Amino acid sequence: MRFATIAEACGQVRCGVVRDDTVLRLPAGTTVLDLLRTGGLADAGARALADGDAVPLAGLRLLPPLEAPTVRDFVAFEEHVEGMAAGAGVGAEWYEAPTFYFTNPYALVGAHDDVAVPPGCARLDFECEVAAVIGRGGADIAPADASAHIAGYTILNDWSARDLQYREMAVRLGPCKGKDFATTLGPVLVTADELEPYRDPEGFLALAMTVAVNGTEIGRDLLSNMGWPFEDLVAYASRGTEVRPGDVLGSGTCGNGGCLAELWGRGRTDLPPLQPGDVVTMAVEGIGTLRNTIVAGREPHPIPAARPRPRTRP
């Protein structure tokens, strides 16, 4: 099944199951996150398919499929890391564990929403990813058990302000403000069973991924080129802590042009940062398409440089 959350012309937010060009709406007040938390996603979807209130998708605004309580974003594609390293090679640490950072769950935007250039950014970039959504909570989950904890998958665009990101990471923290202004999630949450036919012999999901800017293809990859399958990401995320229903785990950016910065690192000088008016389109086989337009953002309120301090002690 394919779950969507929509904003109707009257302003009401509803969720339902997408079938062809319609949404079979669930009762008002129902949310995908609540269904995940109660374990009722499959039953609710079956009810919607049987007698849901059908409305045309055309003209509706697609919101993120769910209000994710947390978003962990991994860096699971070796080719992406290699390009970002700009010739320095992939560090040995990358191979040891599937590293992630937390991004801002309050900054999720819909599949076709405009994305504003963040304040102070001059080097805006996209990042083409797929995300798993947790359907059943747990702690210290073994990789062999992790598939039972994944409700489904969606597309994730981890927008990046590269100039802000590189400055803050030079302080040995981050990424922080370079990432927390927008993350596109959508267009739907596809339940895990629908994507099982795409499994390759090693158990990875072999989904074709493409990204284009203003209609020109920039990148193309297979999701199965991840260094770890999503089951390993779930296990690592839950190590020493817990994952809960609705948590989102991003794959990290695919290789072969999944973002501009990877190509900049490989010496491409013909690809400028994103500007207002640019349209970024991402498509993932079996899931759908995102299409976001860049718009002008606000100027930042100035914050002065750190004041010199005397380092006095009590």
NORTALIN-V139300 format. One record per residue. RES is the residue in three letters. PHI is phi in whole degrees, 0 to 359 (* if undefined). Layout:
res->RES phi->PHI
res->RES phi->PHI
//
This chain:
res->MET phi->*
res->ARG phi->232
res->PHE phi->264
res->ALA phi->231
res->THR phi->241
res->ILE phi->234
res->ALA phi->251
res->GLU phi->274
res->ALA phi->302
res->CYS phi->282
res->GLY phi->96
res->GLN phi->287
res->VAL phi->258
res->ARG phi->226
res->CYS phi->235
res->GLY phi->185
res->VAL phi->255
res->VAL phi->275
res->ARG phi->225
res->ASP phi->56
res->ASP phi->255
res->THR phi->231
res->VAL phi->246
res->LEU phi->269
res->ARG phi->285
res->LEU phi->274
res->PRO phi->304
res->ALA phi->305
res->GLY phi->94
res->THR phi->282
res->THR phi->233
res->VAL phi->298
res->LEU phi->297
res->ASP phi->298
res->LEU phi->295
res->LEU phi->294
res->ARG phi->293
res->THR phi->266
res->GLY phi->74
res->GLY phi->255
res->LEU phi->299
res->ALA phi->295
res->ASP phi->294
res->ALA phi->295
res->GLY phi->297
res->ALA phi->296
res->ARG phi->295
res->ALA phi->297
res->LEU phi->295
res->ALA phi->280
res->ASP phi->211
res->GLY phi->293
res->ASP phi->282
res->ALA phi->273
res->VAL phi->227
res->PRO phi->294
res->LEU phi->291
res->ALA phi->303
res->GLY phi->89
res->LEU phi->266
res->ARG phi->272
res->LEU phi->275
res->LEU phi->273
res->PRO phi->308
res->PRO phi->302
res->LEU phi->210
res->GLU phi->273
res->ALA phi->289
res->PRO phi->290
res->THR phi->217
res->VAL phi->228
res->ARG phi->261
res->ASP phi->241
res->PHE phi->272
res->VAL phi->226
res->ALA phi->258
res->PHE phi->253
res->GLU phi->300
res->GLU phi->297
res->HIS phi->296
res->VAL phi->299
res->GLU phi->299
res->GLY phi->293
res->MET phi->295
res->ALA phi->285
res->ALA phi->52
res->GLY phi->93
res->ALA phi->279
res->GLY phi->86
res->VAL phi->275
res->GLY phi->296
res->ALA phi->301
res->GLU phi->297
res->TRP phi->300
res->TYR phi->286
res->GLU phi->278
res->ALA phi->199
res->PRO phi->279
res->THR phi->295
res->PHE phi->216
res->TYR phi->228
res->PHE phi->268
res->THR phi->247
res->ASN phi->272
res->PRO phi->290
res->TYR phi->279
res->ALA phi->251
res->LEU phi->286
res->VAL phi->234
res->GLY phi->279
res->ALA phi->299
res->HIS phi->236
res->ASP phi->288
res->ASP phi->290
res->VAL phi->237
res->ALA phi->275
res->VAL phi->300
res->PRO phi->291
res->PRO phi->306
res->GLY phi->84
res->CYS phi->267
res->ALA phi->239
res->ARG phi->226
res->LEU phi->276
res->ASP phi->221
res->PHE phi->255
res->GLU phi->213
res->CYS phi->270
res->GLU phi->217
res->VAL phi->241
res->ALA phi->235
res->ALA phi->266
res->VAL phi->246
res->ILE phi->287
res->GLY phi->250
res->ARG phi->224
res->GLY phi->287
res->GLY phi->173
res->ALA phi->230
res->ASP phi->48
res->ILE phi->284
res->ALA phi->282
res->PRO phi->307
res->ALA phi->293
res->ASP phi->258
res->ALA phi->288
res->SER phi->300
res->ALA phi->291
res->HIS phi->263
res->ILE phi->261
res->ALA phi->280
res->GLY phi->178
res->TYR phi->223
res->THR phi->212
res->ILE phi->269
res->LEU phi->230
res->ASN phi->249
res->ASP phi->271
res->TRP phi->302
res->SER phi->224
res->ALA phi->268
res->ARG phi->297
res->ASP phi->294
res->LEU phi->292
res->GLN phi->299
res->TYR phi->292
res->ARG phi->295
res->GLU phi->289
res->MET phi->288
res->ALA phi->292
res->VAL phi->270
res->ARG phi->67
res->LEU phi->224
res->GLY phi->99
res->PRO phi->290
res->CYS phi->232
res->LYS phi->295
res->GLY phi->291
res->LYS phi->231
res->ASP phi->269
res->PHE phi->267
res->ALA phi->194
res->THR phi->220
res->THR phi->277
res->LEU phi->226
res->GLY phi->152
res->PRO phi->285
res->VAL phi->219
res->LEU phi->261
res->VAL phi->266
res->THR phi->296
res->ALA phi->302
res->ASP phi->298
res->GLU phi->293
res->LEU phi->261
res->GLU phi->303
res->PRO phi->298
res->TYR phi->272
res->ARG phi->296
res->ASP phi->270
res->PRO phi->301
res->GLU phi->270
res->GLY phi->92
res->PHE phi->273
res->LEU phi->275
res->ALA phi->269
res->LEU phi->261
res->ALA phi->288
res->MET phi->235
res->THR phi->225
res->VAL phi->220
res->ALA phi->225
res->VAL phi->240
res->ASN phi->54
res->GLY phi->86
res->THR phi->260
res->GLU phi->295
res->ILE phi->253
res->GLY phi->217
res->ARG phi->206
res->ASP phi->204
res->LEU phi->247
res->LEU phi->300
res->SER phi->290
res->ASN phi->277
res->MET phi->300
res->GLY phi->287
res->TRP phi->227
res->PRO phi->287
res->PHE phi->301
res->GLU phi->300
res->ASP phi->292
res->LEU phi->295
res->VAL phi->298
res->ALA phi->299
res->TYR phi->291
res->ALA phi->300
res->SER phi->270
res->ARG phi->292
res->GLY phi->72
res->THR phi->207
res->GLU phi->217
res->VAL phi->250
res->ARG phi->232
res->PRO phi->306
res->GLY phi->96
res->ASP phi->299
res->VAL phi->249
res->LEU phi->238
res->GLY phi->280
res->SER phi->286
res->GLY phi->86
res->THR phi->287
res->CYS phi->292
res->GLY phi->272
res->ASN phi->58
res->GLY phi->93
res->GLY phi->290
res->CYS phi->207
res->LEU phi->291
res->ALA phi->299
res->GLU phi->299
res->LEU phi->287
res->TRP phi->301
res->GLY phi->294
res->ARG phi->266
res->GLY phi->97
res->ARG phi->287
res->THR phi->248
res->ASP phi->264
res->LEU phi->242
res->PRO phi->283
res->PRO phi->301
res->LEU phi->295
res->GLN phi->231
res->PRO phi->307
res->GLY phi->101
res->ASP phi->291
res->VAL phi->244
res->VAL phi->254
res->THR phi->241
res->MET phi->237
res->ALA phi->230
res->VAL phi->231
res->GLU phi->306
res->GLY phi->84
res->ILE phi->243
res->GLY phi->147
res->THR phi->222
res->LEU phi->254
res->ARG phi->214
res->ASN phi->241
res->THR phi->257
res->ILE phi->279
res->VAL phi->233
res->ALA phi->296
res->GLY phi->253
res->ARG phi->266
res->GLU phi->284
res->PRO phi->285
res->HIS phi->289
res->PRO phi->298
res->ILE phi->239
res->PRO phi->292
res->ALA phi->295
res->ALA phi->304
res->ARG phi->279
res->PRO phi->300
res->ARG phi->240
res->PRO phi->281
res->ARG phi->61
res->THR phi->290
res->ARG phi->233
res->PRO phi->290
//
